[in-house]
Amino acid sequence: MALRRFRRHRLAVIGAGILAAIVLIAVLAPAIAPYNPNSIDLDLSYDPPSAAHPLGTDISGRDLLSRLIYASRISVSVGLVSVTIYVAIAIAVGGVSGYYGGLVDSILMRFTDTMLAFPTLMMIFIVVSILGPSIFNVMLVIGLFGWPGLARVIRGQFLQIRGMDYVLSARSVGVHSSRIILRHIFPNAIGPVIVWATFGMAGAIMFEASLSFLGLGVQPPQASWGNMLVDAQRLKIIRDLPWVWIPPGLAVVIMVLSINFMGDGLRDALDPRTLL
C-alpha cells in the first residue's frame, strides 16, 4: 500500500532514481572516473572543459570530473553513517522514554531538552575544531548532535501506541517489554523515523559541504563537493572560471533536492490518514 502511494508521487520517484544513480556512481567511482582524482599536473592548471577533461581542471591541474565522481562517495558516506548514528541514539532515547514514562521519561527528556538548547551548527563547528578536521569526525559529530529532535518524535509515537488495545493485551498476558517494543510498538512507529532519517540525510550532506568549504571537514587532497567549492571564495574564479565551482555546487543541490523529494513522497506514503 505504501509503495503504491509512493509511486503516485512523481517527484519522489524521480528523486529516488537520481539518488540511486548517485549511489551507483559512488560505488563504481574507481571504474568510471577517467583519471586519478589526486593526479597533479601544473601545466594543466585551470584548463577549461575539453574532450580530454569534460569539466576542466582545478588549480593543480586535477581532472574535475574525476574529483566530482569520487567526492560523491564522501556525501553518500556522511549521509548514511551520520544518520545511522543519530537514528540509533534517537530510537534508544525516545523509545525508552516513551515506553516507560515516569521518572525515566523525565530524566531522558530533560537531557534531550538540554541538547536542543545548544545551536547544533555551532556545536558541530566547535567540536570539529577541537577534534580536528576529518571525514570520520564529521560523521561522528553530526551523528552525536542530530538526534534530539527525532528522539522527541519517537517518544510521542511510543506514548500514543503504548495505550493501544493490542499493546495492553500483550502486557496483560505477560509478554516481555522488549518483545512488545520490537514486535508491536516500533513497527507501527517506523513511518516518522524513515521520513525524518531521509530529511536528516540531506541535512548531513549540507553540513559536510559547509564544514569542508570552511576547511573543517574533508581535507585535501581527498575530494568532497564542499572542499571543491573553496576556490569559489574568490571573485575572479566565480566570474571567469565557472567550471571550477558550478559542477560541485550543482551536485550538492541535485542530491539534496532528490532526497527532499523522496522524503516528501515517503511522508505521504506512510501517512495513515492518506486516502487510497
C-alpha positions in Angstrom: 0.0 0.0 0.0 2.8 2.4 0.9 4.7 1.5 -2.2 1.6 2.3 -4.4 1.2 5.6 -2.7 4.9 6.4 -3.2 4.8 5.6 -6.8 2.0 8.1 -7.4 4.3 10.9 -6.2 6.2 11.6 -9.4 8.8 13.9 -7.9 9.5 11.4 -5.2 10.1 8.6 -7.8 12.4 10.9 -9.8 14.3 11.9 -6.6 14.7 8.2 -5.7 16.0 7.5 -9.1 18.5 10.3 -9.0 19.7 9.3 -5.5 20.1 5.7 -6.7 22.2 6.9 -9.6 24.4 8.9 -7.3 24.9 6.0 -5.0 25.8 3.8 -8.0 28.3 6.4 -9.2 29.9 6.5 -5.8 30.2 2.7 -5.6 31.6 2.4 -9.2 33.9 5.5 -8.9 37.2 3.7 -9.5 35.8 2.1 -12.6 34.1 5.1 -14.2 36.4 8.0 -13.2 38.6 8.9 -16.2 41.6 9.9 -14.1 43.2 9.6 -10.7 41.4 12.4 -8.8 44.6 13.4 -7.0 46.9 13.3 -10.0 48.6 16.8 -10.2 49.7 18.4 -13.5 50.5 22.0 -13.0 50.8 22.5 -16.8 47.0 22.0 -16.9 46.1 24.4 -14.2 42.6 25.8 -14.7 42.2 24.3 -18.1 38.7 24.9 -19.5 36.4 22.0 -20.4 37.7 19.9 -23.3 37.4 16.4 -24.8 40.2 15.2 -22.5 38.8 16.9 -19.4 35.0 17.4 -19.8 34.6 19.5 -16.7 38.1 21.2 -16.9 40.8 21.1 -14.3 41.4 22.9 -11.0 44.4 25.0 -9.8 46.6 21.9 -9.5 45.6 20.5 -12.9 43.5 17.7 -11.4 40.6 16.5 -13.5 37.4 17.9 -12.0 35.1 15.2 -13.4 37.1 12.5 -11.6 37.2 14.5 -8.4 33.4 15.1 -8.7 32.8 11.4 -9.1 35.0 10.5 -6.1 33.5 13.3 -4.0 30.1 11.6 -4.3 31.5 8.8 -2.0 32.0 11.4 0.7 28.5 12.7 0.6 26.9 9.3 0.4 29.0 8.0 3.3 28.4 11.1 5.5 24.7 10.9 4.9 24.3 7.2 5.6 26.7 6.9 8.5 25.8 10.1 10.4 22.1 9.4 10.1 22.5 5.8 11.2 24.3 7.0 14.3 21.7 9.6 15.3 18.7 7.4 14.4 20.1 4.7 16.6 20.5 7.1 19.5 17.1 8.7 19.0 15.3 5.3 18.9 17.1 4.2 22.1 16.4 7.5 24.0 12.9 8.2 22.6 11.7 4.6 22.7 12.8 4.0 26.4 11.4 7.4 27.4 8.0 6.9 25.7 7.5 3.3 26.8 8.4 3.5 30.4 7.4 7.1 31.2 7.6 8.5 34.7 11.0 9.3 36.1 12.8 7.7 33.2 10.9 9.8 30.8 11.5 13.0 32.8 15.3 12.4 33.0 15.8 11.5 29.4 13.6 14.3 28.1 15.4 16.9 30.2 18.6 15.7 28.8 17.2 15.9 25.3 15.9 19.4 26.0 19.4 20.4 27.2 20.9 19.1 23.9 18.2 21.0 21.9 19.2 24.2 23.8 22.6 24.2 22.1 22.8 25.6 18.5 23.6 22.4 16.5 25.7 24.0 13.8 27.8 26.0 16.3 28.4 22.9 18.4 29.5 20.9 15.3 31.9 23.7 14.4 33.4 23.8 17.9 33.8 20.0 18.3 35.3 19.5 14.8 37.7 22.3 15.5 38.8 20.6 18.7 38.9 17.0 17.4 40.5 18.1 14.1 39.0 18.0 10.5 38.5 14.6 9.1 35.7 12.7 7.4 35.4 10.4 10.5 35.0 13.3 12.9 32.4 15.0 10.6 30.2 11.8 10.5 30.6 11.3 14.3 29.8 14.8 15.3 26.8 15.1 13.0 25.5 11.8 14.4 26.0 12.8 18.0 24.3 16.2 17.7 21.5 15.3 15.3 19.3 13.0 17.4 17.3 15.2 19.9 14.5 16.3 17.5 13.9 12.7 16.3 14.0 11.4 19.9 11.1 13.6 20.8 9.1 12.4 17.7 9.8 8.8 18.6 8.8 9.4 22.2 5.5 10.9 21.1 4.8 7.8 18.9 5.6 5.4 21.7 3.4 7.3 24.1 0.5 7.1 21.7 0.9 3.5 20.7 1.6 2.0 24.1 -2.0 2.8 25.1 -3.5 0.9 22.1 -5.5 -2.2 22.8 -3.2 -4.7 21.2 -0.3 -3.4 23.4 -2.3 -3.6 26.5 -3.4 -7.1 25.6 0.2 -8.2 25.1 1.1 -6.7 28.5 -1.9 -8.5 30.2 -0.7 -11.9 29.0 2.9 -11.3 30.3 4.7 -10.5 27.1 8.2 -9.1 27.9 8.7 -5.4 27.4 11.5 -5.8 24.9 9.2 -8.1 22.7 6.4 -5.6 23.0 8.6 -2.7 21.9 10.2 -4.6 19.0 7.2 -6.6 17.8 4.2 -4.3 18.5 5.3 -0.7 19.0 8.3 0.0 16.9 6.9 -1.4 13.6 4.0 1.0 14.0 6.2 4.0 14.8 8.7 3.4 11.9 7.0 5.8 9.4 8.1 9.1 11.0 11.5 7.6 11.7 12.0 6.8 8.0 10.8 10.3 6.9 13.0 12.0 9.5 16.0 10.0 8.5 15.5 10.9 4.9 15.5 14.6 5.5 18.3 14.2 8.0 20.5 12.7 5.3 20.0 15.8 3.2 20.9 17.9 6.2 24.0 15.9 7.0 25.2 16.3 3.4 24.7 20.1 3.7 26.6 20.1 7.0 29.5 18.2 5.5 29.7 20.5 2.5 29.6 23.6 4.8 32.3 22.2 7.0 34.6 21.2 4.1 34.0 24.6 2.5 35.2 26.2 5.7 38.2 23.9 6.0 36.8 21.9 8.9 35.7 18.8 7.0 37.3 16.6 4.5 40.9 17.7 3.9 42.7 17.9 0.5 43.8 16.1 -1.5 40.7 13.9 -0.8 37.8 15.4 -2.8 34.5 16.4 -1.4 31.9 18.7 -3.0 32.4 21.1 -0.2 36.2 21.5 -0.5 35.9 21.7 -4.3 33.9 24.9 -3.7 36.7 26.5 -1.7 38.1 28.2 -4.9 34.7 29.9 -5.3 35.6 32.2 -2.4 37.5 34.4 -5.0 35.6 36.7 -7.2 37.9 36.1 -10.2 37.1 32.3 -10.0 33.4 33.0 -9.8 33.4 35.4 -12.7 36.0 33.8 -15.1 36.2 30.1 -14.2 32.6 28.8 -13.8 33.6 25.2 -14.5 35.6 25.2 -11.2 32.6 25.8 -8.9 29.3 25.2 -10.8 29.6 21.3 -11.0 30.2 20.6 -7.3 27.6 23.3 -6.3 25.1 21.8 -8.7 25.9 18.3 -7.4 25.1 19.3 -3.8 21.8 21.0 -5.0 20.7 18.0 -7.0 21.4 15.4 -4.3 19.7 17.4 -1.6 16.7 18.1 -3.7 16.4 14.5 -4.8 16.5 13.4 -1.1 13.9 16.0 -0.1 11.6 15.0 -2.9 11.9 11.4 -1.8 11.3 12.4 1.8 8.1 14.2 0.7 6.9 11.0 -1.1 7.7 8.8 1.9 5.9 11.1 4.2 2.7 11.0 2.1 3.1 7.2 1.5 3.5 6.4 5.2 0.8 8.7 6.5 -2.1 6.6 7.7 -4.5 9.5 7.0 -3.8 9.4 3.3 -6.7 8.1 1.3 -6.3 5.1 -1.0 
